[in-house]
Amino acid sequence: MAKGSSGRSAITGRYVNGAAAARHPRTTVTEHGSNHSSGTHHRSAITGRYMNGAAAARHPRTTVTEQG
């Protein structure tokens, strides 16, 4: 992982170190910087793309919900 970034588990919601993120790439979202947007956003740990709430509900183990 790049300097200044952190990994976050889609399963637990906890931040993880670079080694743990590398071991579990399908369930870890790598974040760069900070979240400056407002509201609730759902992001896929697999693709890194934002998704709507219905898709997040269908895939809870691979989706990170971010509070802005």
Secondary structure as GFF3:
##gff-version 3
##sequence-region A 1 68
A	DSSP	beta_strand	5	9	.	.	.	ID=ss1
A	DSSP	beta_strand	15	16	.	.	.	ID=ss2
A	DSSP	alpha_helix	18	23	.	.	.	ID=ss3
A	DSSP	three_ten_helix	25	27	.	.	.	ID=ss4
A	DSSP	beta_strand	28	32	.	.	.	ID=ss5
A	DSSP	beta_strand	40	44	.	.	.	ID=ss6
A	DSSP	beta_strand	50	51	.	.	.	ID=ss7
A	DSSP	alpha_helix	53	58	.	.	.	ID=ss8
A	DSSP	three_ten_helix	60	62	.	.	.	ID=ss9
A	DSSP	beta_strand	63	67	.	.	.	ID=ss10
###
